[in-house]
Amino acid sequence: MKKSFLWLASLALGLWLVAVPTPAYSDPAYTGQDLNEQMVMALTWVQSSAEYRELCYQAFNLAEMLVDQAATKTHDKPLAVIADLDETLIDNSAYDAGLVGRDAAYSGKTWLLWELAAQARAVPGAVEFATKAAQKGVTFFYVTNRDQAGLEGTLKNLQALGFPFADAQHVLVSAGSSNKQARFDQVTKDFDVVLYAGDNANDLPLGTYGKAMAERNALVDQAKAQFGTKFIVLPNPVYGDWEPAVVPSGYWSLSPEAKSSARKGVFYSWTPAP
């Protein structure tokens, strides 16, 4: 009887173990500080490489050519440029570099402090391009997802760097939505837009806002003829809407370890045979 009971108990335990899935292993020692180390190569490249500067100058030289071409033609409306601010015209890499070595992440609170500090540097070539475009009679609109709370610091920063049209009329901040299309439409009602400049697909009127990775990439492929002719893209390997797009949803609620796994999950790779 005792043996039968033990056998039945063992069988029941075995069935329970089979029925209950083993939880995914999570290393409690993997922190935000570990995740921030993944930014080191990108930040080093942005802050120190000749190649980053080359790509910025290339983008703005091309943008200047487009403005020059447009300025020679007749238009029904005045000309304008629509440009993003962060990592397009001004460099916030110091904020991200300040996270490295710390168990910390981006937050609205610390980002607002950064905006109000007004210490962002100009992206190489940005002020020169904006100034030359303004001298040719082209109006600049800065369509940014900074918000009203940081506007004072943003204007102070832009004015100190020498950007034209650095006022509340031309700096169109977020009014509760990160989708920029309504603000694009606001400008195009009264202006012919020569070009859009940004570091994020969502900085361009492509319809990528809120879309998953495959959809974002497909929309970009469909618009390939407009890159360099209507759309100017600046390099930003540090952050962007490409990051949460690596999973269908819920990226920002993931643990640091799960974010790392999600990033690596989109790799295609090759290793030599042993």
PyMOL commands that set and color helices and strands:
alter all, ss='L'
color gray80, all
select helices_A, chain A and resi 2-19+32-48+50-71+93-97+108-117+126-135+148-161+181-188+201-203+213-222+224-226+244-246+251-253+256-264
alter helices_A, ss='H'
color red, helices_A
select strands_A, chain A and resi 79-83+90-91+121-122+139-147+171-174+192-198+231-233
alter strands_A, ss='S'
color yellow, strands_A
deselect
rebuild
show_as cartoon
